[in-house]
Amino acid sequence: MDTGLTVITEEDVEKHRALAQSFVTKIIVLEDDDGRSATALAGTGRRFVSTVSAGSVRRTREVELARTIQSVRPDDPIMGIGQHTLLYRARRAVQVALAVGDAFSRASDLEALQQKNARAPLEGEEASAFKRLLSASAYVAAFAFAAYLLQLVEAEGEPSNDVKEPHYNFDTQQDAVKSLIAGLDGALAGARDEAELATRTRRFATEAIEGLLQRKARFDGLGAFETAHMRLDSDDFTLDGFDVAPGRKSKPLSMTFKKPEEVVGNHIAKYQSMKLAKMLMAYDFDRQLNPFVDLGGFLFTFIGDGAPGTGKTTLIQMIAGLVNGYCQVAGYPFHYENFGVDQISSYQGKSGQNCRAFIDNVLSPRTIGFGTIDDIDQVAARRSDDRASAGQHEITGVLMAAFSGATTVVRGNCSFGMFSNYPENVDDALRQRAGARWLVDGPQSRDDYIDIFVLLAGKNHKIPLGDHKLYAAQEIQRAVSEAYEGYAKPHEDGLKAVYERYMNDVGEPRTLTDIGTYLHMIKEAEPRFTGRAIKNVTDAIKMRAMDIELPDEWFEKPETFMHKGYDAKRDMIAELRKPFTMDMVMQEVNRYADSEFRYSDRADDAAVEKMLKDARLRERAAKEMEEMKRKGVWGA
């Protein structure tokens, strides 16, 4: 299997229907006996667990999945819609799993070895290779079965906590699928209604996939599947190697989009947002790489901070609207998803699963993705915050690994934006994983306030505009130029002091050594200005070097740019690239360092305020305690 798309046809699936039907009707499996009864205790959905150790006893068990699903409504001879749908999906999952296994066999040496073994038993290295690949194909089939259920079975509500992973059998593809059917049957036993059937199925699929991924290292020869991209159009089912598309299918994007001219102020953030939208459209689906990643300057993660009401939501609506519009022109799939506080779960591990699912959805290399995390300071916790919930800590760990972990791969098909009113409350390490900092401070000038009032007031009036050129202040090139020039010198008091000392000692920077000296002086004043901060600064400088305006006509017709090959797009972009200057370097250093000093100052203020509050409460408690002692009611 190459990195291109492997289409699973209906013919590939249909030839396994008879076998799949027999699997969901009745099979016999051999399982390790863990002391857990196969029969649920009446009215509980739980199973009897023996206290007597039986060692590694194995037993046979009859599995009748169709009957288990039917038993949810024993008084009705006809299954309900939910029951029928689940049974159909289970049978379909068997068919798809075996079809995927067939594709794996064709892509690897397994098919040739099977034909050779049919003529004469294999020996030596060939026999060993055959056995390894046969187990690998069984593993792939099991994974496809679980992934199909996870993607195609819809469910509402929290899943059950007593669902166990199956007793896996990787002897052959059929054995592997049978073991998962047996596991699914056990998970569904005792379900009270159709809704619980669905939630238990999804929980089982999640448990099965987690168990399979934990065992992946045991199998050789999975490389053919690692880079595979498979799709069954009739079911809207996609497999991207072992990147599991989480849960339910993507719903059509429903959002009130904003046009750039409707974003007042926030000039640098707006400008970089517009650039980001065009950058994403340079992604090459065949190569699975964006030329901007290759050339430098791609914005994978960013953080936007500002006071409430400064336009963070409007900025999100503008980015999503631009990317959605470009994708419609190009015919590309677009996935937008927001991760918020409603995804924090009280169930252990569930918050991390939700976050991982969000990340995987946006990262999928078969789509253009844009993911946002609103109120990141509430969603993810500081690792040192012992008052935060376990779910918040889980999310922090997942985001840190996803945004800049050892296994992070940036293809350039998606970008993640974190937004907060209180970025000082975000974990330092997580915040530094944001490649860019956007100060979302809203309208600032007199002209900005006139523009935003006229925009929001609408046209249901006859009040004259007066002496004002409407939206002239929002002309992006002029506004951005002025905004960048404003960072020729720092804004925050702490950085101002460092800058003044540097200018007195060194003078105007002229060399890379001068810049390094300035960075070291910032580090001495702000310890959180680490090597990662330097990387973010240099990435921002590279992005400024790629501060090119991709012509709008490139995005009006797909064949002009978006549908060109990777090399052609890379050459077109490279022709527009320009070298960065010392002015750019100082502006980006000051802009980034300003944000660190701003966050540090806010964090210090918040800590002082908390200490003062605690001191006042202790003082008040002491007074009330003394008063209670005086009245003789203390300890009563």
KOLSE-371233 format. One record per residue (C-alpha): x negated, y negated, z negated; residue in three letters. Coordinates in steps of 0.5 Angstrom, whole numbers, plus 500, padded with zeros to 3 digits. Each point is the difference from the previous one (the first is absolute). Example, Ala and Ser with C-alpha at 12.3 -4.5 7.8 and 13.67 -1.06 7.14 Angstrom:
475509484Ala;498493502Ser;
//
This chain:
500500500Met;497493502Asp;502494497Thr;506499505Gly;507502499Leu;502507500Thr;507500502Val;504506497Ile;506502505Thr;506503498Glu;498506504Glu;495501495Asp;504499494Val;506504503Glu;496507501Lys;500501493His;507499498Arg;502507499Ala;494501496Leu;502494496Ala;507502499Gln;498507497Ser;495496495Phe;505496497Val;505506500Thr;496505496Lys;493501499Ile;496504495Ile;493497497Val;495502495Leu;498495495Glu;496500494Asp;505501494Asp;498494495Asp;506502495Gly;505496503Arg;506503502Ser;503499507Ala;507499497Thr;502494497Ala;503499493Leu;508499501Ala;502493500Gly;492497499Thr;497501506Gly;494503496Arg;496506500Arg;499505495Phe;492500498Val;497507497Ser;496499494Thr;496507502Val;494499504Ser;501505506Ala;493498503Gly;500499508Ser;506505501Val;503499507Arg;507501502Arg;504500506Thr;506495500Arg;506500505Glu;501493502Val;507498503Glu;499492501Leu;507499504Ala;504504494Arg;496495495Thr;502494504Ile;507503500Gln;501501493Ser;500493498Val;507500502Arg;502508499Pro;508498500Asp;499498507Asp;499505506Pro;498494504Ile;493496499Met;501493499Gly;496495505Ile;494499495Gly;500508499Gln;500501508His;495494501Thr;495503495Leu;501507503Leu;499497507Tyr;494496498Arg;497506496Ala;500505506Arg;498494505Arg;494499495Ala;498508501Val;501499508Gln;495493500Val;495503495Ala;499506505Leu;500496506Ala;495496497Val;496506498Gly;500502507Asp;497493502Ala;495501495Phe;498507503Ser;500497507Arg;495494498Ala;495505496Ser;497506502Asp;506504496Leu;504502506Glu;494502504Ala;498505494Leu;507502499Gln;500503508Gln;493503499Lys;502503493Asn;506503504Ala;496504505Arg;495502495Ala;499499492Pro;495494499Leu;494501496Glu;494496497Gly;500493501Glu;506500504Glu;504504495Ala;498495495Ser;502494504Ala;506503502Phe;502501493Lys;498493498Arg;504497506Leu;506504498Leu;500498493Ser;499492503Ala;506501504Ser;505503494Ala;498494496Tyr;501495506Val;507503501Ala;502500492Ala;498492501Phe;504499506Ala;506503496Phe;499496494Ala;499494504Ala;506501504Tyr;505501494Leu;497493497Leu;501496506Gln;507503503Leu;504501493Val;503494497Glu;501499493Ala;502495495Glu;498500492Gly;495502496Glu;497507502Pro;500506495Ser;494501495Asn;501508500Asp;498501507Val;494504501Lys;495501506Glu;501507503Pro;496506500His;496499506Tyr;498506505Asn;495498506Phe;499507503Asp;504498506Thr;504494503Gln;507504498Gln;497502493Asp;499493499Ala;507497502Val;503506496Lys;496498494Ser;503493500Leu;507502502Ile;500504493Ala;497494497Gly;506496503Leu;505505498Asp;497500492Gly;500492500Ala;508500503Leu;502506495Ala;505496495Gly;501494504Ala;507497497Arg;502497507Asp;498498507Glu;496493498Ala;496504495Glu;498505505Leu;497495504Ala;496497495Thr;498506498Arg;498502507Thr;496493500Arg;496502494Arg;498507502Phe;498497506Ala;495495497Thr;498505495Glu;498505505Ala;496495504Ile;496497494Glu;499508499Gly;498501507Leu;495494500Leu;497502494Gln;498507503Arg;498497507Lys;492500498Ala;501508500Arg;502500508Phe;495500505Asp;502498507Gly;505495499Leu;496494504Gly;505502506Ala;506498495Phe;496494497Glu;500495506Thr;507503503Ala;506495501His;506504501Met;507498502Arg;507504501Leu;504494503Asp;507504499Ser;499500492Asp;496493500Asp;494504496Phe;493498500Thr;494503498Leu;493496499Asp;496506498Gly;500500492Phe;503493500Asp;507502497Val;505495503Ala;504499493Pro;507501499Gly;506498505Arg;499497506Lys;499493501Ser;506495501Lys;501495505Pro;496493497Leu;506496497Ser;497493498Met;501493502Thr;494498504Phe;497493499Lys;496496506Lys;494497499Pro;503493500Glu;504502495Glu;494501495Val;499493497Val;493499497Gly;495506498Asn;496498507His;494505499Ile;505506498Ala;505498505Lys;494500505Tyr;497506498Gln;507504500Ser;501498507Met;493503502Lys;501506496Leu;506501504Ala;497500507Lys;494504497Met;504506498Leu;503500507Met;493501503Ala;500507497Tyr;499506505Asp;504506498Phe;496505504Asp;493498497Arg;504499493Gln;495494499Leu;501492501Asn;494496503Pro;501495495Phe;497505495Val;495502505Asp;498493501Leu;501497493Gly;505496497Gly;506505499Phe;505498494Leu;501506497Phe;502498493Thr;502493497Phe;503496494Ile;504494500Gly;502496493Asp;503494499Gly;506498495Ala;507502501Pro;503497506Gly;494498504Thr;502504506Gly;497507499Lys;507504502Thr;500495506Thr;493502502Leu;502508500Ile;506498504Gln;496497505Met;494505501Ile;505506500Ala;504496505Gly;494499505Leu;498507499Val;507502502Asn;501496506Gly;493502503Tyr;501507498Cys;507500504Gln;496497506Val;495505500Ala;505506498Gly;496502494Tyr;503502494Pro;500496494Phe;500501493His;501495494Tyr;501502493Glu;500497493Asn;498503494Phe;503497494Gly;501501492Val;506504502Asp;495505502Gln;497501493Ile;503506497Ser;501503493Ser;498507503Tyr;493502499Gln;496500506Gly;506497504Lys;498493501Ser;493502503Gly;504505505Gln;504494502Asn;494495501Cys;496506504Arg;507501504Ala;500492501Phe;492500502Ile;501506505Asp;506497503Asn;497494502Val;493503502Leu;503505505Ser;496499506Pro;506501505Arg;503494498Thr;498492499Ile;501499492Gly;501494495Phe;500502493Gly;502495494Thr;499500493Ile;504495497Asp;499498493Asp;494504500Ile;498498492Asp;506503498Gln;500506505Val;493502498Ala;497499493Ala;493498498Arg;496507498Arg;498497493Ser;508498499Asp;502505495Asp;507497500Arg;501502507Ala;504506502Ser;497506502Ala;504499507Gly;496493501Gln;493503498His;502506505Glu;501495506Ile;494496498Thr;496506501Gly;503502507Val;499493503Leu;493499498Met;499507503Ala;504498506Ala;497493501Phe;493501499Ser;498507498Gly;495506503Ala;506502504Thr;502494503Thr;501500508Val;501493503Val;503501507Arg;503493501Gly;507502501Asn;503498494Cys;498494494Ser;502500493Phe;502493496Gly;501500493Met;504494497Phe;500497493Ser;502494496Asn;495502495Tyr;494503503Pro;495499494Glu;504506497Asn;498504506Val;495505498Asp;493497502Asp;498506504Ala;506501504Leu;501492501Arg;493500503Gln;502506505Arg;504494504Ala;495498506Gly;504493500Ala;503496495Arg;505495502Trp;502494496Leu;508500501Val;501493497Asp;506498504Gly;501493503Pro;495495498Gln;500493504Ser;506495501Arg;501502507Asp;500508497Asp;506498496Tyr;504496505Ile;499506505Asp;502505495Ile;506496498Phe;502499507Val;500507501Leu;504502494Leu;505495501Ala;502503507Gly;504496505Lys;507499497Asn;499492499His;499494504Lys;494497495Ile;494497504Pro;494503500Leu;496493499Gly;493498501Asp;497508500His;497504506Lys;504507498Leu;495506499Tyr;494496502Ala;497502494Ala;501507501Gln;496500507Glu;496506498Ile;493499503Gln;500493497Arg;502502493Ala;496506499Val;494496502Ser;501495495Glu;502505495Ala;493504501Tyr;496493500Glu;503499493Gly;496506498Tyr;493497502Ala;500498492Lys;503504495Pro;507499496His;499503494Glu;497497494Asp;495506498Gly;498501507Leu;499492501Lys;495500495Ala;496506503Val;500496507Tyr;498494497Glu;494503496Arg;498504507Tyr;501494504Met;495496495Asn;495506500Asp;500502507Val;504495504Gly;504502507Glu;499507501Pro;497501507Arg;498508499Thr;502506498Leu;496500494Thr;503493498Asp;507504501Ile;497506495Gly;498495495Thr;507497500Tyr;503507499Leu;495501494His;502494497Met;507502500Ile;499507498Lys;497497494Glu;506495498Ala;505505502Glu;498508498Pro;506502505Arg;497498506Phe;496506502Thr;498504506Gly;507502502Arg;501492500Ala;494499504Ile;503505505Lys;507497500Asn;497493501Val;496503506Thr;506503503Asp;503494500Ala;494496503Ile;501506506Lys;507498500Met;499493501Arg;495502506Ala;505504503Met;505494499Asp;502500507Ile;507498503Glu;502506504Leu;504497505Pro;508501499Asp;500502507Glu;497507498Trp;506502496Phe;505498505Glu;499506504Lys;497506498Pro;496502506Glu;496493499Thr;497502494Phe;503505495Met;501506505His;493499502Lys;494506498Gly;496499494Tyr;494498504Asp;504494504Ala;503497494Lys;493500496Arg;497497506Asp;505494500Met;500499493Ile;492500500Ala;500494505Glu;504496496Leu;495501494Arg;496494497Lys;494500495Pro;502498493Phe;497493497Thr;497498494Met;506496499Asp;505506500Met;495504495Val;501494495Met;507500501Gln;501507499Glu;496501494Val;503494497Asn;507502502Arg;499507497Tyr;496498494Ala;505495498Asp;505505500Ser;496504495Glu;499494495Phe;508499501Arg;501507498Tyr;495499494Ser;503494497Asp;507502500Arg;498507497Ala;496496495Asp;506495499Asp;505506499Ala;496504495Ala;499493496Val;507499500Glu;502507498Lys;495500494Met;503493498Leu;507504500Lys;497506496Asp;497495495Ala;507496499Arg;504507499Leu;495502495Arg;500494496Glu;508500500Arg;500507498Ala;495499494Ala;505494498Lys;506504501Glu;497506496Met;498495494Glu;507497500Glu;503507500Met;495502494Lys;502494496Arg;507502501Lys;499507498Gly;502503506Val;494502503Trp;499508500Gly;508501498Ala;
//
